Amino acid sequence: MEKSLERSNKENVDKKKSYGLLAVGAILLIGSTALTVYTYHSSYLASRQEGILAEQKLALERPYSYSLILLFVAVMLTFRGLYKALIGDAPSREDHIKRLAQAGLLAALCYIGFAFFKIDIPVGPEKTSFHFGNVFCVLAALLLGGYWGGLAGAIGMTIGDLTTSYVTSAPKTFLLKLCIGLIVGFVGHKIFKLSRTHSPKYVTGVTILASVCGMGFNIIADPLVGYFYKTYLLGVPQDISLALSKMGAVTTFVNAVVAMVAASAFYLALRPALKKSGLFVQLDEEM
């Protein structure tokens, strides 16, 4: 009787938190939409003028990039609040702390993998790059599930964009890396229950499959989303956007192959060690 009452009270508290998150997301969505429109007209358009210095250009581009990121975060919070209100997936306090700590670590690794281990390739006035950031984005989703893993990858690599010359790519990066995490987590944990006890062969197969699905999405979505993002949100001429998308497709494919191999290897090596140390998180219910 007491356990049933305690469970009911916990569910009610979780519901209230979910509705609170939904309300915050909705309010933030309205505010960030207005801010995005304002910064586009007041700051970003000025950065498109000819003859402007590179440092001035980056300074004028940042407010618009920040507002777009805020807009995407608002959308994410709104959907997350709606999902939790309808489905409900509150982890234990211990698991929550583990996820939060590991998410912070993996976000830092995503940043390092992109900011310090990359090769820039100029393409007209823009550029693309080979990097290791996606490795830890996929690894985060394998270890933490779709939401926390995708959020770790999105935050880490978005900070990498904002602190380098890829400022205008930051909003696109946030969106795509979050989607990579959600897909890897959905395939690995929602469908195949990867965090449960399985044979080594099963774990290896599911790990590789989930990584392939996440990076397969990125191979298609990165150049495609990049083209529409640069053309319609950044105002880049279509011929330059197309050239960037074609070149980006090459680097995206190489980055994806590296990420699939390395992330799978890292997860398979870390899984038994985390289980032995008690740091492995059960993720059956997670995306």
N, C-alpha and C positions, 0 to 999 in steps of 0.2 A: 504493500500500500504506500509506504513512505517512498520507495524507489520510483513507483509510478507517478507520485505527486512531484517528486524532484525532477523527473524526466519531463513532465508537463511544464513545470516552471522554466526549465532550461529552454524548452522549445519556444515558449512565449517570449523569453528574453532574446533568443536568436531571431525570432520574427520581427521584434521591435528594432533590433540592430539592422536587419535587412531593409526594413522600410525606411529607417534613417539613412542608410547608405543610398537607397534609391532616391530619396528626397535631395540629398546632397548632390548626387550625380545630375539630377534634373536641373537644379538651380545653377550648378556649375556649367551645364550644357548651354543654358540660355546666356549666361554671362560670357562664356568663352566664344560663343558665336558672334556676339556683338563686338568683342575685343578683336577677333580675327578680321572682321570687316573693317574695323577702325585702323588696325595696324597695316593692313594691306594698302589702304589709300593714303595713310599718313606717313608711312615709313618705307614699305617694301617697294612701291612704285618709284620712289626717289632713288633706290639702289640700282634701278635699271637704266639710269641716265648714262650716256657715254662720257668717257673721260674721268670718271670718278675713281679715286684711289682704292686699292684693294682693301685696306683697313677700314676705310669709310664705308665701302660696300658691305663688308661683313657686319659692321655695326648697325647699318640700316636694315640688314636682312634678319638680324636676331629677333627683334620684337615680333615679326610675323611668324617666324619659326616657333618661338615660344608659345604664341597664341594658338597655333595649329596643334602643337603637342598637348596643350591644355584642353583643346576641343576633343582630341582623341581620348585623353584620360577621362573626360566627362562622359563620353559615350561608353567607355569601358566600365566606369563606376555605375552608370545607369543600368547597363545590362547585367552587371554582376549583382547589384542589389535586387533586380527583378528575378534573376536566377535563384538567388538564395531565398527569396521570399516564396517562390513557387516550389522549389525543389528541396532546399535546405541541405547543407553539407558541412556542418560545424565540426571541425576536428577537435581532438582533446587538446588541453592546454599544453601538454608536453610536446605533442606533434606540432602544434602551432609554433612553439618556440624553436623547434628543430628546423622547420621550414623557413622561418624568418631568418635565422642565423645562416643557414645554407644558401638562401636566396641572396643575402647580402654578399656573401663570399663569391658566388657565381656571377653576380652582377659586376663585381670588381674584376673578375677574370674575363668577362665579356669585354669590358672596357680596355683592359690590358691587351687582349688578343686583337682588338681592332686598332687601338691608338698606337701601339708600339710594335706590332708584328704585321705590318702591311707594306705593300708596294703600290705607290700611286702611279696611275697611268693617265696623262693628260688627254682629253678628247675635246678639242676646240676650246671654248672658254670654261668648260667644266672638266671633271675628271672622275675616274672610277678607280677601284683598287682591288688587289688580292689581299686577303687578311684571314686571321684565325678566329675572329669574333664569333662566327656561327658555330664553331666547335663547342663552345661553352654554352651557347644558347640552346642547342640540342641536348647537351648533357644536363643542363638545368631542368629541362622538361622531363627527361628520363628519371631524374632523381626526385623531383619535387612535384610532378604533375603539370598539367597544362597551364593552369592559372598562375601559380607561383613561378614556374619555370619560364613561362612566356614573359611574365612581368620582369623577372631578373634579366633576361636577354634584352628586352625592350629598354629598360632603364640603363643598363650598362652600355649598350651600343649607342643609345641616344645621347648619353653624356659624351661618348667618344666623338660623335658628330659635332656636338655643340662646342667642344673644346678644340676642334681642328677646323680646317677650311671647308668641311662638309656641312656647314650650318644649315643650309636650306634643305638638306636631305634628312635632317633629324626627324621631322614628323612622319615621313614615309618609313624611315627605319623603325620608329616606335610601333607603327601599325603592323608592318610585316614581321618583325621579330616576335611580337605578341602572337600573331597568327601561327607562326612556326611552332611556338611552344604549345599552343592550344591543339594543333594537329598532332604533334608528337605525343602529347599527353593523352589525347583522345584515343589514338590507336594503341599506344602502349598500355595504358592503365584502364581506360574505360571499356575497351573492347576485349583486350587479351589479359587483363589483370596481372600485369608484369610484376608488381610488387609482392605477389603471393609466392609461396614456395613451389618451384617448378624444377624440371630437369634442366641441366646446363644447356642441352641442345635447344630446348624450348625458349629459354631465356635469351640465348644468342640469336635465335631466329626472330623473335619478337623485337628485340633491341634493334636489329638491323632493319627490320620492316618499318618500325616507327620512325627511325632516322631517315630512311628513304622517302617515306611519305612526307615528312616535314620539309626535307630539302627538295623533294620533287615539286612541292607547292612553290617553294621559293624560286626555283629555276624558271617556272612559268610566270609567277606573279611579279617578281622583281622588275624585269624589263617592261612588262605590260603595265603594271601600276606606275612604274617610273615614267613611262611615256605620257600617260594621262596626267600624272601629278605635275610634271614639269611644264606640260603644255597648258593645262587649264588652271592650275593653282599658282604656278610660278611665272607664267607668261613667257616661257622660253619658246622661240620659233620652232615650228613643227619639224623642220629639217634637222635642226640641232638636237631636238628631243629624240628623233628617230635614230640619229647617229649614236647618241648616248645610250639608247636602249639596246642597239645592236652590239656595241662594245661591252655594255654592261652584262649582256646575256653570256658573253664568253667568260668574263671574270666571275659571274654568278655561278656558272656551271663548275668551274674549277674550285671555287670556294665550297660549293655544295659537296663535291666528291671528297674533298679533304675533311669537311665536317662530318659526313656520314661515317667515314673510316675511323677518324680520331675519336669522335664522341662515343661510338659503339665500343671501341677498345677501352676508353677511359671508364665507361659505365661498367663494363664486364669486370674490370680490374677493381673498381671501387666497391661494387655491390657486396662481395663477401666481407670486405674489410669493415664497411659500415654496419653490416649485420652483426659482426663480431663485437664491435665497439658499442652497439646499442644506439647508433645514430641513424639507422635506416628507418625511413618513414613509410608506414602502410598507406597505400594510395588507391585502393580498390574503387573508391567512390569518386575519385578525382578525374577531371579531364586531363 
